[in-house]
C-alpha cells in the first residue's frame, strides 16, 4: 500500500541537549532532555519507525527495502542515502568535521560520508555557529591549535537567526552553538570527528574522546563558511517556496502556505517532509493524513500528486 508514511523518531540523549523537542513539538521524549530526534532514518544507529497506517510499528528500513521499486523508485539501492534530524542545542555541540565518501569508505568500514544542510527553526538573540576555518588555517595550524588549546582563534563564527539556512559540505569544520533549534538533512552517516569539546565531562566525569588525526586528514581547508544570500521566493498557487539547498546528494525546498499547495512529483523519486511550523493535512488518493509542527513524513516514489493544506511551513527534500 502506498501512502504518506508518518514516522516515529528515535531520540538521542547527549550532554548538549535541551527540552525543546518536548515543549515546542510535544514529542514523546523518554528523557528529561534530548539532543536529537532522528525523524527519517534507515541508519542502524537509529531506525525510525512507522507511526500509523498499514505499516505501523515496522521500521522504515523494513518497509522501504521490502518494496524498493514503489518506495524508492529503483531496485538497485543497497543503502537508504539520506537522514533527517531535528537537533536541540541547549548547549554548544563539539567542534567537529565529517569525512567525504572516499575517506569514510577507506577509514570507516564503508560508511557514507556526511554532507549536510541546516535550517534554523529557532534561535536565541545573538546566536551564532562555527562554520569553517579562518582563511590561512593549514593542517599544521589546525593540529597544533587543537593541542595547545588555541583552536577557537582559527574558527569562523557566523550569526544566525530563525529562518536562516546553511549548506555544510563534508570536510567543513563546524559546530552548532547553544540556543539553536535546527532541522538537518544529511547523508545517512553517523561518523563524526570531534576536535574540540570545551573540556566538558560527561555524567561520569569523563571527557569525550577527540579524533584529531582523522579530523586533520578529513578537513577541507578551502571551506570558508559564509551564510548564503536568500534565493528569491517563488510564488505558487496557495503559497510560496524557496530552494534552500542543492547538491549531488539532496535538494531541499522550503514551503509556506496559509491555504494549500499542490505538489506534483516524479514517480521515480522518494521525498521527505518535515513540518517546522503550523498544522494541517496531507491529502492523497482521497484520504487525509493529519500533521502538526515537528512531524515528518516519508513520501514513497510511487505517489504522484498530493496536497498539503493548512497554515504551515515545511521542508521538502529529495535526491
C-alpha positions, 0 to 999 in steps of 0.5 A: 500500500502506498501512502504518506508514511508518518514516522516515529523518531528515535531520540538521542540523549547527549550532554548538549541537549535541551527540552525543546523537542518536548515543549515546542513539538510535544514529542514523546521524549523518554528523557528529561532532555534530548539532543536529537530526534532522528525523524527519517532514518534507515541508519542502524544507529537509529531506525525510525519507525512507522507511526500509523497506517498499514505499516505501523510499528515496522521500521522504515528500513523494513518497509522501504527495502521490502518494496524498493521499486514503489518506495524508492523508485529503483531496485538497485539501492543497497543503502537508504542515502539520506537522514533527517534530524531535528537537533536541540542545542541547549548547549554548544555541540563539539567542534567537529568535521565529517569525512567525504565518501572516499575517506569514510569508505577507506577509514570507516568500514564503508560508511557514507560520508556526511554532507549536510544542510541546516535550517534554523527553526529557532534561535536565541538573540545573538546566536551564532555557529562555527562554520569553517576555518579562518582563511590561512588555517593549514593542517599544521595550524589546525593540529597544533591549535587543537593541542595547545588549546588555541583552536577557537582563534582559527574558527569562523563564527557566523550569526544566525537567526530563525529562518536562516539556512546553511549548506555544510559540505563534508570536510567543513569544520563546524559546530552548532552553538547553544540556543539553536533549534535546527532541522538537518538533512544529511547523508545517512552517516553517523561518523563524526570527528570531534576536535574540540569539546570545551573540556566538558565531562560527561555524567561520569566525569569523563571527557569525550574522546577527540579524533584529531588525526582523522579530523586533520586528514578529513578537513577541507581547508578551502571551506570558508563558511559564509551564510548564503544570500536568500534565493528569491521566493517563488510564488505558487498557487496557495503559497510560496517556496524557496530552494534552500539547498542543492547538491549531488546528494539532496535538494531541499525546498522550503514551503509556506502556505496559509491555504494549500499547495499542490505538489506534483512529483516524479514517480521515480523519486522518494521525498521527505517532509518535515513540518517546522511550523503550523498544522494541517493535512496531507491529502492523497488518493482521497484520504487525509493524513493529519500533521502538526509542527515537528512531524515528518513524513516519508513520501514513497516514489510511487505517489504522484500528486498530493496536497498539503493544506493548512497554515504551515511551513515545511521542508521538502527534500529529495535526491 
